[in-house]
Amino acid sequence: MSPGFTRSVAAIAAAMGFAGSACAENIELGMPVGCEIGQTCYIQNYVDDDPSPSSRDYKCGTLTYDAHNGTDFRVPSLAVQKSGVDVLASASGRVLRTRDGVPDGAFSRTAREVVRDVECGNGVVIEHPGGWETQYCHMANGSLAVKPGDDVARGQRLGRIGLSGLTEYPHLHFTVRYKGATVDPFAYGAAPGSCGSGESLWQPALRARLAYQERAVLNGGFMSGPPTMELIEEASPNGQSVSADSPALVAFVRAIGLKAGDTQGLVIKDPQGQVLAENRAAPLESNKAQYMLFAGKKRPPNGWNHGTYKATYTVERAGQVVFEKQLELAL
């Protein structure tokens, strides 16, 4: 987040008299992204609710990092980002400040110094009644559809998710502030050190869709050869085309939110239900923001049998399955 960007917003708000009041009505937030949580986008990180050098999310979990001041809505790949995913006004208000013209992908391609003072990348800050503000970061270069002074309605398009500023993957960093202080929209007013308390600021109809998920599969599918992060980023979320003549049949997953001690397994079964390939990883030594696992086999001399191939990805913890994902491929 750019310090200059934040300070100038606070100064404008104070000058316009939007200091809010102690009894101000809480804001009600709509989705800030035009995607479906758990299907076409995922929450990668929440606000860090731990004031110490350690970190914890609002459920006292690991989906955050020290001093993270927003919610990260991540799309599955660069291919999805390039296809266009809208950033939306989460509540009605007035645009205070915008920035555009920051290149997409600058941080991932070059040194951190390149994005100094423009960590938010291309972004928008909106002022709402009662002392509330929302901020939208890492938007695509040239995509902004609003300007300072514009009145916007909840759900109005502000631009598109991008890869600008201090980010390693395409996502929207969404920050909520009340009277200049960052608040957690999932746990507003929660007592320090509590787990799962506080008030949700999201619209009631959204709360089930935004329910906390410890782990998720960002990408999962089949390819005709060993996957790489680059291939996953450029392919569709379900992988590449696989046919009966493909040189190999490989199942893969890229998971997020994994914890130290998690043990992952991936098993492929052929149309007859026989194990075709298996990969069981060693227990993780540390928490992982993302992790890619795959299993596969080279094509037999007579090609692949027709039918449905099934892959099962599991995460075990203390001997119990805590997460499972099924994948299928029809040949």
Secondary structure, 3 states (H helix, E strand, C coil): CCHHHHHHHHHHHHHCCCCCCCCCCCCCECCCECCCECCCEEEEECCCCCCCCCCCCCCCCCCCCCCCCCEEEECCCHHHHHHCCEEECCCCEEEEEEECCCCECHHHHCCHHHHCCCCCCEEEEEEECCCEEEEEEEECCCCCCCCCCCEECCCCEEEEEECECCCCCCEEEEEEEECCEEECCCCECCCCCCCCCCECCECHHHCCCCCCCCCEEEEEEEECCCCCHHHHHHCECCECCCCCCCCEEEEEEEEEEECCCCEEEEEEECCCCCEEEEEECCCCCCCEEEEEEEEEEECCCCCCCCCEEEEEEEEEECCEEEEEEEEEEEC
